[in-house]
């Protein structure tokens, strides 16, 4: 299921549960005068009884920050690197290395990270700060190391994190971890 299909399903669910289309809820959110995502989300939940997923979707739409609002995957990826352009070569090297694992690898850009999946997600590519590029890897059951941080809280969709700073960090050890995650996702 791609981003557009997921969005259509969420929007249909929102209208079914509330009796109002997304346009109504976006207007409500904008009229609130709130400008931060979590403020809008909380307002919609607390004042209008929306469930988290619906309130989250409305907040993204009201602010125009959802992945579906982007014109293309390229626009999403380019936006991710604003102010962090020096990490683009690292991202591209990782993406190329991961794609070499098999034809079933899918890179799915979001607003702030790229989801890497096979039958299910097995990694996340994320330029987190101006000084750190995070690689989230799903390696359930594998103990962490100094480099492979277990339970890193940067993104709840990965069991481990590796903080990267440049292309030299993409080494045999890192690719081995990614290959293990890829195999487990098949």
C-alpha positions, 0 to 999 in steps of 0.5 A: 500500500503506497502513501496515497492509498494509506491516505485515502483509507485514513480520510475515508475512516475520518469521514465515516467516524465523524460524519465530516470530510477532511476539508471541514477538519482542516478548516477547524484546525486552521481557525484554531489559530494554532501553528504547531503540529502537536498543538493542533493534534491535542486540540482536535483530540481534546476539543473535538474528540478525534482519535489520535490517527485522525487528529494527526492526519488533520494536523499534517494536512492543515500545516501542509507537512504530510508526505502526500502533499509533496509533488514527488518523492524527489521533493520529499527527499530534497526537503529532508536535506534542507540545511543538511545538504552535506549528508546527501552523499551519505544517504545516496551511498546507503540507498545504493548499497541497500538496493543492491540487496535485491530487487524487492527493496523499496525506498519510501520517502516520508517528510523527515526520513526514508522508510526502507522495506521489503515485505516489511520495513527493515531500516530508516534513513534519517538526517536527524540534525546538522551533525548526525545522520541516523540509521534505524535498523530492525534487528530484534533480539540482537544485543546492542554495541557501542555503535549499534545502539539498542532501543534508541528512542529516535524513532519507534519503528526501529529496534537499533540506531547507528549514528553516522557522520559521513560516507566512511561510516558505511562499512562492512559491519554496517552493511552486514547489519542491514543485510541481516535486517533485510533477510528478516524482513522477507 
